[in-house]
Amino acid sequence: MRRLAILAIAVSALSVAIPAASASAAPAGGFVEVFLDANFSGQGALIGDGQAMPDFGKFVGSTTSFQDKVSSIINESDHDYCFFVDNNFRGISLPEPAHTREGSIGAFNDKLSSARIC
């Protein structure tokens, strides 16, 4: 019985030691990805399903600013997303329905600055 209690404590300690970041490395439900070039080429940056990105100039882990440089979008999330021409979800928006791909975003090319669920 004592060994069982020690084992339970050890397993509990291990589960707490796992960093939260590793649990979210592959977003459940999908993702949104923006690309610097048309047709999903050039450098890309991910937005986790259900997450917002208020400033495309500040993608975590990217040394490249996507501010006013996005040319194509993949929305493989379970949510409709709106992409805005200004930071903090302001200005004119481009709606992107769930599970769609836009290889060319027309008049919004090189103008998007933020995104969130519509």
Backbone as XML, in Angstrom:
<?xml version="1.0"?>
<chain id="A" units="angstrom">
  <residue number="1" name="MET">
    <atom name="N" x="0.822" y="-1.193" z="0.000"/>
    <atom name="CA" x="0.000" y="0.000" z="0.000"/>
    <atom name="C" x="0.868" y="1.260" z="0.000"/>
  </residue>
  <residue number="2" name="ARG">
    <atom name="N" x="1.960" y="1.221" z="0.809"/>
    <atom name="CA" x="2.851" y="2.366" z="0.890"/>
    <atom name="C" x="3.512" y="2.631" z="-0.464"/>
  </residue>
  <residue number="3" name="ARG">
    <atom name="N" x="3.928" y="1.558" z="-1.165"/>
    <atom name="CA" x="4.546" y="1.718" z="-2.487"/>
    <atom name="C" x="3.566" y="2.341" z="-3.474"/>
  </residue>
  <residue number="4" name="LEU">
    <atom name="N" x="2.315" y="1.971" z="-3.384"/>
    <atom name="CA" x="1.284" y="2.529" z="-4.250"/>
    <atom name="C" x="1.129" y="4.025" z="-4.006"/>
  </residue>
  <residue number="5" name="ALA">
    <atom name="N" x="1.157" y="4.438" z="-2.746"/>
    <atom name="CA" x="1.031" y="5.854" z="-2.408"/>
    <atom name="C" x="2.223" y="6.638" z="-2.929"/>
  </residue>
  <residue number="6" name="ILE">
    <atom name="N" x="3.442" y="6.077" z="-2.809"/>
    <atom name="CA" x="4.643" y="6.742" z="-3.308"/>
    <atom name="C" x="4.589" y="6.854" z="-4.825"/>
  </residue>
  <residue number="7" name="LEU">
    <atom name="N" x="4.155" y="5.801" z="-5.496"/>
    <atom name="CA" x="4.022" y="5.820" z="-6.947"/>
    <atom name="C" x="3.013" y="6.873" z="-7.389"/>
  </residue>
  <residue number="8" name="ALA">
    <atom name="N" x="1.896" y="6.977" z="-6.690"/>
    <atom name="CA" x="0.877" y="7.977" z="-7.028"/>
    <atom name="C" x="1.431" y="9.387" z="-6.884"/>
  </residue>
  <residue number="9" name="ILE">
    <atom name="N" x="2.226" y="9.626" z="-5.851"/>
    <atom name="CA" x="2.836" y="10.946" z="-5.650"/>
    <atom name="C" x="3.833" y="11.230" z="-6.766"/>
  </residue>
  <residue number="10" name="ALA">
    <atom name="N" x="4.640" y="10.258" z="-7.134"/>
    <atom name="CA" x="5.628" y="10.433" z="-8.205"/>
    <atom name="C" x="4.957" y="10.744" z="-9.530"/>
  </residue>
  <residue number="11" name="VAL">
    <atom name="N" x="3.899" y="10.032" z="-9.870"/>
    <atom name="CA" x="3.166" y="10.281" z="-11.117"/>
    <atom name="C" x="2.545" y="11.664" z="-11.085"/>
  </residue>
  <residue number="12" name="SER">
    <atom name="N" x="1.982" y="12.062" z="-9.968"/>
    <atom name="CA" x="1.389" y="13.386" z="-9.830"/>
    <atom name="C" x="2.440" y="14.469" z="-10.034"/>
  </residue>
  <residue number="13" name="ALA">
    <atom name="N" x="3.630" y="14.284" z="-9.453"/>
    <atom name="CA" x="4.710" y="15.260" z="-9.607"/>
    <atom name="C" x="5.166" y="15.360" z="-11.055"/>
  </residue>
  <residue number="14" name="LEU">
    <atom name="N" x="5.220" y="14.236" z="-11.760"/>
    <atom name="CA" x="5.614" y="14.257" z="-13.167"/>
    <atom name="C" x="4.620" y="15.029" z="-14.015"/>
  </residue>
  <residue number="15" name="SER">
    <atom name="N" x="3.346" y="14.869" z="-13.771"/>
    <atom name="CA" x="2.351" y="15.552" z="-14.587"/>
    <atom name="C" x="2.383" y="17.055" z="-14.367"/>
  </residue>
  <residue number="16" name="VAL">
    <atom name="N" x="2.770" y="17.503" z="-13.189"/>
    <atom name="CA" x="2.882" y="18.930" z="-12.925"/>
    <atom name="C" x="4.129" y="19.501" z="-13.584"/>
  </residue>
  <residue number="17" name="ALA">
    <atom name="N" x="5.170" y="18.692" z="-13.735"/>
    <atom name="CA" x="6.429" y="19.170" z="-14.277"/>
    <atom name="C" x="6.411" y="19.386" z="-15.785"/>
  </residue>
  <residue number="18" name="ILE">
    <atom name="N" x="5.410" y="18.913" z="-16.495"/>
    <atom name="CA" x="5.329" y="19.091" z="-17.938"/>
    <atom name="C" x="4.963" y="20.538" z="-18.242"/>
  </residue>
  <residue number="19" name="PRO">
    <atom name="N" x="5.780" y="21.264" z="-19.000"/>
    <atom name="CA" x="5.480" y="22.666" z="-19.303"/>
    <atom name="C" x="4.201" y="22.813" z="-20.108"/>
  </residue>
  <residue number="20" name="ALA">
    <atom name="N" x="3.467" y="23.864" z="-19.845"/>
    <atom name="CA" x="2.214" y="24.127" z="-20.555"/>
    <atom name="C" x="2.445" y="24.288" z="-22.043"/>
  </residue>
  <residue number="21" name="ALA">
    <atom name="N" x="3.585" y="24.857" z="-22.432"/>
    <atom name="CA" x="3.873" y="25.091" z="-23.851"/>
    <atom name="C" x="3.903" y="23.787" z="-24.638"/>
  </residue>
  <residue number="22" name="SER">
    <atom name="N" x="4.407" y="22.718" z="-24.037"/>
    <atom name="CA" x="4.478" y="21.466" z="-24.776"/>
    <atom name="C" x="3.096" y="20.873" z="-24.990"/>
  </residue>
  <residue number="23" name="ALA">
    <atom name="N" x="2.172" y="21.167" z="-24.102"/>
    <atom name="CA" x="0.816" y="20.664" z="-24.258"/>
    <atom name="C" x="0.100" y="21.369" z="-25.404"/>
  </residue>
  <residue number="24" name="SER">
    <atom name="N" x="0.493" y="22.595" z="-25.721"/>
    <atom name="CA" x="-0.193" y="23.343" z="-26.770"/>
    <atom name="C" x="0.619" y="23.435" z="-28.059"/>
  </residue>
  <residue number="25" name="ALA">
    <atom name="N" x="1.659" y="22.643" z="-28.197"/>
    <atom name="CA" x="2.508" y="22.706" z="-29.385"/>
    <atom name="C" x="1.723" y="22.420" z="-30.661"/>
  </residue>
  <residue number="26" name="ALA">
    <atom name="N" x="0.807" y="21.479" z="-30.617"/>
    <atom name="CA" x="-0.061" y="21.195" z="-31.760"/>
    <atom name="C" x="-1.473" y="21.568" z="-31.349"/>
  </residue>
  <residue number="27" name="PRO">
    <atom name="N" x="-1.955" y="22.750" z="-31.757"/>
    <atom name="CA" x="-3.250" y="23.230" z="-31.300"/>
    <atom name="C" x="-4.379" y="22.253" z="-31.623"/>
  </residue>
  <residue number="28" name="ALA">
    <atom name="N" x="-5.164" y="21.934" z="-30.611"/>
    <atom name="CA" x="-6.326" y="21.072" z="-30.822"/>
    <atom name="C" x="-7.358" y="21.844" z="-31.630"/>
  </residue>
  <residue number="29" name="GLY">
    <atom name="N" x="-7.950" y="21.213" z="-32.590"/>
    <atom name="CA" x="-8.992" y="21.869" z="-33.370"/>
    <atom name="C" x="-8.480" y="22.570" z="-34.606"/>
  </residue>
  <residue number="30" name="GLY">
    <atom name="N" x="-7.181" y="22.738" z="-34.754"/>
    <atom name="CA" x="-6.678" y="23.341" z="-35.971"/>
    <atom name="C" x="-5.775" y="24.521" z="-35.738"/>
  </residue>
  <residue number="31" name="PHE">
    <atom name="N" x="-5.646" y="25.353" z="-36.771"/>
    <atom name="CA" x="-4.723" y="26.487" z="-36.737"/>
    <atom name="C" x="-5.103" y="27.476" z="-37.824"/>
  </residue>
  <residue number="32" name="VAL">
    <atom name="N" x="-4.523" y="28.656" z="-37.725"/>
    <atom name="CA" x="-4.586" y="29.667" z="-38.775"/>
    <atom name="C" x="-3.135" y="29.983" z="-39.113"/>
  </residue>
  <residue number="33" name="GLU">
    <atom name="N" x="-2.824" y="30.058" z="-40.403"/>
    <atom name="CA" x="-1.462" y="30.399" z="-40.810"/>
    <atom name="C" x="-1.511" y="31.492" z="-41.857"/>
  </residue>
  <residue number="34" name="VAL">
    <atom name="N" x="-0.666" y="32.491" z="-41.672"/>
    <atom name="CA" x="-0.534" y="33.575" z="-42.645"/>
    <atom name="C" x="0.833" y="33.450" z="-43.319"/>
  </residue>
  <residue number="35" name="PHE">
    <atom name="N" x="0.898" y="33.847" z="-44.588"/>
    <atom name="CA" x="2.123" y="33.720" z="-45.373"/>
    <atom name="C" x="2.512" y="35.058" z="-45.978"/>
  </residue>
  <residue number="36" name="LEU">
    <atom name="N" x="3.813" y="35.261" z="-46.132"/>
    <atom name="CA" x="4.318" y="36.501" z="-46.719"/>
    <atom name="C" x="4.068" y="36.580" z="-48.218"/>
  </residue>
  <residue number="37" name="ASP">
    <atom name="N" x="3.931" y="35.428" z="-48.873"/>
    <atom name="CA" x="3.751" y="35.417" z="-50.323"/>
    <atom name="C" x="2.441" y="34.726" z="-50.708"/>
  </residue>
  <residue number="38" name="ALA">
    <atom name="N" x="2.006" y="34.954" z="-51.929"/>
    <atom name="CA" x="0.782" y="34.334" z="-52.447"/>
    <atom name="C" x="0.948" y="32.816" z="-52.533"/>
  </residue>
  <residue number="39" name="ASN">
    <atom name="N" x="-0.178" y="32.140" z="-52.595"/>
    <atom name="CA" x="-0.223" y="30.682" z="-52.757"/>
    <atom name="C" x="0.539" y="29.929" z="-51.673"/>
  </residue>
  <residue number="40" name="PHE">
    <atom name="N" x="0.454" y="30.458" z="-50.442"/>
    <atom name="CA" x="0.986" y="29.781" z="-49.249"/>
    <atom name="C" x="2.487" y="29.557" z="-49.331"/>
  </residue>
  <residue number="41" name="SER">
    <atom name="N" x="3.200" y="30.502" z="-49.914"/>
    <atom name="CA" x="4.649" y="30.387" z="-50.026"/>
    <atom name="C" x="5.311" y="31.505" z="-49.221"/>
  </residue>
  <residue number="42" name="GLY">
    <atom name="N" x="6.611" y="31.442" z="-49.148"/>
    <atom name="CA" x="7.338" y="32.378" z="-48.303"/>
    <atom name="C" x="7.188" y="31.957" z="-46.850"/>
  </residue>
  <residue number="43" name="GLN">
    <atom name="N" x="7.691" y="32.760" z="-45.969"/>
    <atom name="CA" x="7.625" y="32.442" z="-44.544"/>
    <atom name="C" x="6.184" y="32.484" z="-44.052"/>
  </residue>
  <residue number="44" name="GLY">
    <atom name="N" x="5.852" y="31.582" z="-43.135"/>
    <atom name="CA" x="4.529" y="31.536" z="-42.536"/>
    <atom name="C" x="4.593" y="31.740" z="-41.038"/>
  </residue>
  <residue number="45" name="ALA">
    <atom name="N" x="3.464" y="32.129" z="-40.449"/>
    <atom name="CA" x="3.351" y="32.290" z="-38.998"/>
    <atom name="C" x="2.002" y="31.722" z="-38.559"/>
  </residue>
  <residue number="46" name="LEU">
    <atom name="N" x="2.012" y="30.997" z="-37.435"/>
    <atom name="CA" x="0.816" y="30.315" z="-36.947"/>
    <atom name="C" x="0.093" y="31.097" z="-35.862"/>
  </residue>
  <residue number="47" name="ILE">
    <atom name="N" x="-1.234" y="30.982" z="-35.906"/>
    <atom name="CA" x="-2.102" y="31.464" z="-34.835"/>
    <atom name="C" x="-2.896" y="30.247" z="-34.389"/>
  </residue>
  <residue number="48" name="GLY">
    <atom name="N" x="-2.831" y="29.897" z="-33.126"/>
    <atom name="CA" x="-3.549" y="28.736" z="-32.623"/>
    <atom name="C" x="-5.059" y="28.915" z="-32.732"/>
  </residue>
  <residue number="49" name="ASP">
    <atom name="N" x="-5.778" y="27.828" z="-32.933"/>
    <atom name="CA" x="-7.233" y="27.855" z="-33.035"/>
    <atom name="C" x="-7.828" y="28.517" z="-31.799"/>
  </residue>
  <residue number="50" name="GLY">
    <atom name="N" x="-8.637" y="29.519" z="-32.021"/>
    <atom name="CA" x="-9.293" y="30.222" z="-30.928"/>
    <atom name="C" x="-8.485" y="31.375" z="-30.362"/>
  </residue>
  <residue number="51" name="GLN">
    <atom name="N" x="-7.255" y="31.551" z="-30.819"/>
    <atom name="CA" x="-6.415" y="32.628" z="-30.309"/>
    <atom name="C" x="-6.515" y="33.864" z="-31.195"/>
  </residue>
  <residue number="52" name="ALA">
    <atom name="N" x="-6.184" y="34.996" z="-30.611"/>
    <atom name="CA" x="-6.173" y="36.258" z="-31.342"/>
    <atom name="C" x="-4.735" y="36.735" z="-31.504"/>
  </residue>
  <residue number="53" name="MET">
    <atom name="N" x="-4.498" y="37.530" z="-32.533"/>
    <atom name="CA" x="-3.179" y="38.127" z="-32.766"/>
    <atom name="C" x="-3.393" y="39.615" z="-33.010"/>
  </residue>
  <residue number="54" name="PRO">
    <atom name="N" x="-3.183" y="40.459" z="-31.985"/>
    <atom name="CA" x="-3.479" y="41.893" z="-32.114"/>
    <atom name="C" x="-2.447" y="42.698" z="-32.896"/>
  </residue>
  <residue number="55" name="ASP">
    <atom name="N" x="-1.256" y="42.107" z="-33.157"/>
    <atom name="CA" x="-0.205" y="42.853" z="-33.840"/>
    <atom name="C" x="0.663" y="41.884" z="-34.642"/>
  </residue>
  <residue number="56" name="PHE">
    <atom name="N" x="0.505" y="41.881" z="-35.960"/>
    <atom name="CA" x="1.270" y="40.972" z="-36.814"/>
    <atom name="C" x="2.767" y="41.304" z="-36.833"/>
  </residue>
  <residue number="57" name="GLY">
    <atom name="N" x="3.159" y="42.392" z="-36.233"/>
    <atom name="CA" x="4.569" y="42.718" z="-36.122"/>
    <atom name="C" x="5.249" y="42.002" z="-34.974"/>
  </residue>
  <residue number="58" name="LYS">
    <atom name="N" x="4.473" y="41.260" z="-34.177"/>
    <atom name="CA" x="5.020" y="40.662" z="-32.960"/>
    <atom name="C" x="4.666" y="39.185" z="-32.804"/>
  </residue>
  <residue number="59" name="PHE">
    <atom name="N" x="4.829" y="38.389" z="-33.849"/>
    <atom name="CA" x="4.628" y="36.946" z="-33.720"/>
    <atom name="C" x="5.748" y="36.375" z="-32.853"/>
  </residue>
  <residue number="60" name="VAL">
    <atom name="N" x="5.382" y="35.636" z="-31.820"/>
    <atom name="CA" x="6.368" y="35.043" z="-30.924"/>
    <atom name="C" x="7.208" y="34.028" z="-31.693"/>
  </residue>
  <residue number="61" name="GLY">
    <atom name="N" x="8.509" y="34.100" z="-31.525"/>
    <atom name="CA" x="9.411" y="33.159" z="-32.170"/>
    <atom name="C" x="9.791" y="33.514" z="-33.598"/>
  </residue>
  <residue number="62" name="SER">
    <atom name="N" x="9.262" y="34.602" z="-34.114"/>
    <atom name="CA" x="9.590" y="35.005" z="-35.479"/>
    <atom name="C" x="10.445" y="36.259" z="-35.453"/>
  </residue>
  <residue number="63" name="THR">
    <atom name="N" x="11.481" y="36.258" z="-36.251"/>
    <atom name="CA" x="12.317" y="37.457" z="-36.367"/>
    <atom name="C" x="11.820" y="38.349" z="-37.505"/>
  </residue>
  <residue number="64" name="THR">
    <atom name="N" x="10.808" y="37.873" z="-38.226"/>
    <atom name="CA" x="10.245" y="38.619" z="-39.346"/>
    <atom name="C" x="8.929" y="39.255" z="-38.935"/>
  </residue>
  <residue number="65" name="SER">
    <atom name="N" x="8.741" y="40.502" z="-39.265"/>
    <atom name="CA" x="7.466" y="41.166" z="-39.019"/>
    <atom name="C" x="6.502" y="40.823" z="-40.156"/>
  </residue>
  <residue number="66" name="PHE">
    <atom name="N" x="5.283" y="40.469" z="-39.803"/>
    <atom name="CA" x="4.249" y="40.201" z="-40.801"/>
    <atom name="C" x="3.322" y="41.402" z="-40.957"/>
  </residue>
  <residue number="67" name="GLN">
    <atom name="N" x="3.656" y="42.492" z="-40.290"/>
    <atom name="CA" x="2.862" y="43.716" z="-40.331"/>
    <atom name="C" x="2.755" y="44.221" z="-41.766"/>
  </residue>
  <residue number="68" name="ASP">
    <atom name="N" x="1.546" y="44.286" z="-42.300"/>
    <atom name="CA" x="1.288" y="44.776" z="-43.663"/>
    <atom name="C" x="2.081" y="44.010" z="-44.716"/>
  </residue>
  <residue number="69" name="LYS">
    <atom name="N" x="2.287" y="42.690" z="-44.509"/>
    <atom name="CA" x="3.047" y="41.875" z="-45.454"/>
    <atom name="C" x="2.357" y="40.565" z="-45.821"/>
  </residue>
  <residue number="70" name="VAL">
    <atom name="N" x="1.194" y="40.285" z="-45.263"/>
    <atom name="CA" x="0.511" y="39.005" z="-45.496"/>
    <atom name="C" x="-0.094" y="38.985" z="-46.896"/>
  </residue>
  <residue number="71" name="SER">
    <atom name="N" x="0.121" y="37.843" z="-47.606"/>
    <atom name="CA" x="-0.395" y="37.701" z="-48.969"/>
    <atom name="C" x="-1.306" y="36.492" z="-49.169"/>
  </residue>
  <residue number="72" name="SER">
    <atom name="N" x="-1.273" y="35.522" z="-48.247"/>
    <atom name="CA" x="-2.166" y="34.369" z="-48.338"/>
    <atom name="C" x="-2.439" y="33.828" z="-46.936"/>
  </residue>
  <residue number="73" name="ILE">
    <atom name="N" x="-3.581" y="33.129" z="-46.810"/>
    <atom name="CA" x="-4.074" y="32.689" z="-45.493"/>
    <atom name="C" x="-4.631" y="31.278" z="-45.592"/>
  </residue>
  <residue number="74" name="ILE">
    <atom name="N" x="-4.320" y="30.473" z="-44.581"/>
    <atom name="CA" x="-4.972" y="29.174" z="-44.399"/>
    <atom name="C" x="-5.698" y="29.233" z="-43.060"/>
  </residue>
  <residue number="75" name="ASN">
    <atom name="N" x="-6.990" y="28.933" z="-43.074"/>
    <atom name="CA" x="-7.758" y="28.841" z="-41.824"/>
    <atom name="C" x="-8.214" y="27.398" z="-41.663"/>
  </residue>
  <residue number="76" name="GLU">
    <atom name="N" x="-7.395" y="26.596" z="-41.022"/>
    <atom name="CA" x="-7.749" y="25.205" z="-40.722"/>
    <atom name="C" x="-8.200" y="25.095" z="-39.270"/>
  </residue>
  <residue number="77" name="SER">
    <atom name="N" x="-8.901" y="26.124" z="-38.808"/>
    <atom name="CA" x="-9.434" y="26.120" z="-37.445"/>
    <atom name="C" x="-10.921" y="25.817" z="-37.487"/>
  </residue>
  <residue number="78" name="ASP">
    <atom name="N" x="-11.493" y="25.688" z="-36.317"/>
    <atom name="CA" x="-12.927" y="25.447" z="-36.206"/>
    <atom name="C" x="-13.711" y="26.745" z="-36.071"/>
  </residue>
  <residue number="79" name="HIS">
    <atom name="N" x="-13.072" y="27.886" z="-36.325"/>
    <atom name="CA" x="-13.701" y="29.195" z="-36.147"/>
    <atom name="C" x="-13.554" y="30.044" z="-37.402"/>
  </residue>
  <residue number="80" name="ASP">
    <atom name="N" x="-14.521" y="30.924" z="-37.620"/>
    <atom name="CA" x="-14.377" y="31.954" z="-38.636"/>
    <atom name="C" x="-13.461" y="33.024" z="-38.046"/>
  </residue>
  <residue number="81" name="TYR">
    <atom name="N" x="-12.484" y="33.475" z="-38.827"/>
    <atom name="CA" x="-11.560" y="34.514" z="-38.374"/>
    <atom name="C" x="-11.768" y="35.780" z="-39.180"/>
  </residue>
  <residue number="82" name="CYS">
    <atom name="N" x="-11.538" y="36.917" z="-38.548"/>
    <atom name="CA" x="-11.533" y="38.205" z="-39.238"/>
    <atom name="C" x="-10.125" y="38.772" z="-39.158"/>
  </residue>
  <residue number="83" name="PHE">
    <atom name="N" x="-9.625" y="39.234" z="-40.300"/>
    <atom name="CA" x="-8.303" y="39.829" z="-40.408"/>
    <atom name="C" x="-8.490" y="41.323" z="-40.634"/>
  </residue>
  <residue number="84" name="PHE">
    <atom name="N" x="-7.789" y="42.138" z="-39.855"/>
    <atom name="CA" x="-7.999" y="43.579" z="-39.855"/>
    <atom name="C" x="-6.798" y="44.322" z="-40.430"/>
  </residue>
  <residue number="85" name="VAL">
    <atom name="N" x="-7.074" y="45.488" z="-41.054"/>
    <atom name="CA" x="-6.002" y="46.280" z="-41.655"/>
    <atom name="C" x="-5.207" y="47.069" z="-40.618"/>
  </residue>
  <residue number="86" name="ASP">
    <atom name="N" x="-5.726" y="47.194" z="-39.409"/>
    <atom name="CA" x="-5.024" y="47.918" z="-38.350"/>
    <atom name="C" x="-4.784" y="47.001" z="-37.149"/>
  </residue>
  <residue number="87" name="ASN">
    <atom name="N" x="-3.820" y="47.358" z="-36.331"/>
    <atom name="CA" x="-3.559" y="46.619" z="-35.098"/>
    <atom name="C" x="-4.770" y="46.664" z="-34.172"/>
  </residue>
  <residue number="88" name="ASN">
    <atom name="N" x="-4.794" y="45.734" z="-33.250"/>
    <atom name="CA" x="-5.833" y="45.672" z="-32.217"/>
    <atom name="C" x="-7.242" y="45.560" z="-32.783"/>
  </residue>
  <residue number="89" name="PHE">
    <atom name="N" x="-7.360" y="44.850" z="-33.908"/>
    <atom name="CA" x="-8.653" y="44.495" z="-34.487"/>
    <atom name="C" x="-9.476" y="45.717" z="-34.892"/>
  </residue>
  <residue number="90" name="ARG">
    <atom name="N" x="-8.822" y="46.655" z="-35.509"/>
    <atom name="CA" x="-9.489" y="47.885" z="-35.950"/>
    <atom name="C" x="-9.395" y="48.010" z="-37.473"/>
  </residue>
  <residue number="91" name="GLY">
    <atom name="N" x="-10.260" y="48.840" z="-38.004"/>
    <atom name="CA" x="-10.263" y="49.098" z="-39.436"/>
    <atom name="C" x="-11.076" y="48.065" z="-40.202"/>
  </residue>
  <residue number="92" name="ILE">
    <atom name="N" x="-10.977" y="48.117" z="-41.501"/>
    <atom name="CA" x="-11.706" y="47.207" z="-42.388"/>
    <atom name="C" x="-11.216" y="45.790" z="-42.143"/>
  </residue>
  <residue number="93" name="SER">
    <atom name="N" x="-12.137" y="44.825" z="-42.245"/>
    <atom name="CA" x="-11.733" y="43.437" z="-41.998"/>
    <atom name="C" x="-12.042" y="42.524" z="-43.181"/>
  </residue>
  <residue number="94" name="LEU">
    <atom name="N" x="-11.250" y="41.472" z="-43.271"/>
    <atom name="CA" x="-11.428" y="40.411" z="-44.261"/>
    <atom name="C" x="-11.876" y="39.170" z="-43.507"/>
  </residue>
  <residue number="95" name="PRO">
    <atom name="N" x="-13.123" y="38.707" z="-43.723"/>
    <atom name="CA" x="-13.567" y="37.482" z="-43.048"/>
    <atom name="C" x="-13.009" y="36.244" z="-43.745"/>
  </residue>
  <residue number="96" name="GLU">
    <atom name="N" x="-12.586" y="35.287" z="-42.954"/>
    <atom name="CA" x="-12.065" y="34.026" z="-43.484"/>
    <atom name="C" x="-12.789" y="32.885" z="-42.761"/>
  </residue>
  <residue number="97" name="PRO">
    <atom name="N" x="-13.737" y="32.232" z="-43.446"/>
    <atom name="CA" x="-14.503" y="31.151" z="-42.803"/>
    <atom name="C" x="-13.620" y="29.987" z="-42.361"/>
  </residue>
  <residue number="98" name="ALA">
    <atom name="N" x="-14.102" y="29.229" z="-41.405"/>
    <atom name="CA" x="-13.386" y="28.053" z="-40.919"/>
    <atom name="C" x="-13.101" y="27.090" z="-42.065"/>
  </residue>
  <residue number="99" name="HIS">
    <atom name="N" x="-11.947" y="26.461" z="-42.024"/>
    <atom name="CA" x="-11.527" y="25.423" z="-42.976"/>
    <atom name="C" x="-11.522" y="25.903" z="-44.425"/>
  </residue>
  <residue number="100" name="THR">
    <atom name="N" x="-10.923" y="27.086" z="-44.624"/>
    <atom name="CA" x="-10.779" y="27.622" z="-45.987"/>
    <atom name="C" x="-9.336" y="28.057" z="-46.212"/>
  </residue>
  <residue number="101" name="ARG">
    <atom name="N" x="-9.011" y="28.246" z="-47.494"/>
    <atom name="CA" x="-7.676" y="28.695" z="-47.900"/>
    <atom name="C" x="-7.822" y="29.806" z="-48.928"/>
  </residue>
  <residue number="102" name="GLU">
    <atom name="N" x="-7.034" y="30.839" z="-48.738"/>
    <atom name="CA" x="-7.014" y="31.961" z="-49.682"/>
    <atom name="C" x="-5.587" y="32.116" z="-50.192"/>
  </residue>
  <residue number="103" name="GLY">
    <atom name="N" x="-5.330" y="31.645" z="-51.398"/>
    <atom name="CA" x="-3.995" y="31.750" z="-51.988"/>
    <atom name="C" x="-3.640" y="33.163" z="-52.402"/>
  </residue>
  <residue number="104" name="SER">
    <atom name="N" x="-4.668" y="33.988" z="-52.578"/>
    <atom name="CA" x="-4.484" y="35.395" z="-52.918"/>
    <atom name="C" x="-5.586" y="36.175" z="-52.210"/>
  </residue>
  <residue number="105" name="ILE">
    <atom name="N" x="-5.221" y="37.234" z="-51.508"/>
    <atom name="CA" x="-6.229" y="37.972" z="-50.730"/>
    <atom name="C" x="-6.586" y="39.311" z="-51.367"/>
  </residue>
  <residue number="106" name="GLY">
    <atom name="N" x="-6.309" y="39.450" z="-52.656"/>
    <atom name="CA" x="-6.762" y="40.603" z="-53.439"/>
    <atom name="C" x="-6.369" y="41.941" z="-52.856"/>
  </residue>
  <residue number="107" name="ALA">
    <atom name="N" x="-7.351" y="42.825" z="-52.666"/>
    <atom name="CA" x="-7.104" y="44.189" z="-52.201"/>
    <atom name="C" x="-6.498" y="44.236" z="-50.802"/>
  </residue>
  <residue number="108" name="PHE">
    <atom name="N" x="-6.572" y="43.139" z="-50.048"/>
    <atom name="CA" x="-6.007" y="43.111" z="-48.702"/>
    <atom name="C" x="-4.523" y="42.704" z="-48.696"/>
  </residue>
  <residue number="109" name="ASN">
    <atom name="N" x="-3.968" y="42.393" z="-49.859"/>
    <atom name="CA" x="-2.572" y="41.989" z="-49.956"/>
    <atom name="C" x="-1.656" y="43.050" z="-49.352"/>
  </residue>
  <residue number="110" name="ASP">
    <atom name="N" x="-0.766" y="42.618" z="-48.460"/>
    <atom name="CA" x="0.198" y="43.495" z="-47.786"/>
    <atom name="C" x="-0.450" y="44.635" z="-47.003"/>
  </residue>
  <residue number="111" name="LYS">
    <atom name="N" x="-1.651" y="44.360" z="-46.449"/>
    <atom name="CA" x="-2.348" y="45.401" z="-45.671"/>
    <atom name="C" x="-2.834" y="44.909" z="-44.309"/>
  </residue>
  <residue number="112" name="LEU">
    <atom name="N" x="-2.743" y="43.630" z="-43.999"/>
    <atom name="CA" x="-3.329" y="43.098" z="-42.764"/>
    <atom name="C" x="-2.374" y="43.256" z="-41.580"/>
  </residue>
  <residue number="113" name="SER">
    <atom name="N" x="-2.984" y="43.528" z="-40.397"/>
    <atom name="CA" x="-2.182" y="43.803" z="-39.212"/>
    <atom name="C" x="-2.600" y="43.049" z="-37.955"/>
  </residue>
  <residue number="114" name="SER">
    <atom name="N" x="-3.809" y="42.456" z="-37.930"/>
    <atom name="CA" x="-4.278" y="41.733" z="-36.745"/>
    <atom name="C" x="-5.390" y="40.768" z="-37.143"/>
  </residue>
  <residue number="115" name="ALA">
    <atom name="N" x="-5.673" y="39.808" z="-36.234"/>
    <atom name="CA" x="-6.722" y="38.820" z="-36.522"/>
    <atom name="C" x="-7.300" y="38.271" z="-35.230"/>
  </residue>
  <residue number="116" name="ARG">
    <atom name="N" x="-8.586" y="37.908" z="-35.297"/>
    <atom name="CA" x="-9.275" y="37.263" z="-34.177"/>
    <atom name="C" x="-10.512" y="36.540" z="-34.704"/>
  </residue>
  <residue number="117" name="ILE">
    <atom name="N" x="-11.141" y="35.760" z="-33.843"/>
    <atom name="CA" x="-12.397" y="35.107" z="-34.209"/>
    <atom name="C" x="-13.438" y="36.186" z="-34.467"/>
  </residue>
  <residue number="118" name="CYS">
    <atom name="N" x="-14.212" y="36.031" z="-35.536"/>
    <atom name="CA" x="-15.253" y="37.017" z="-35.891"/>
    <atom name="C" x="-16.400" y="36.971" z="-34.895"/>
  </residue>
</chain>
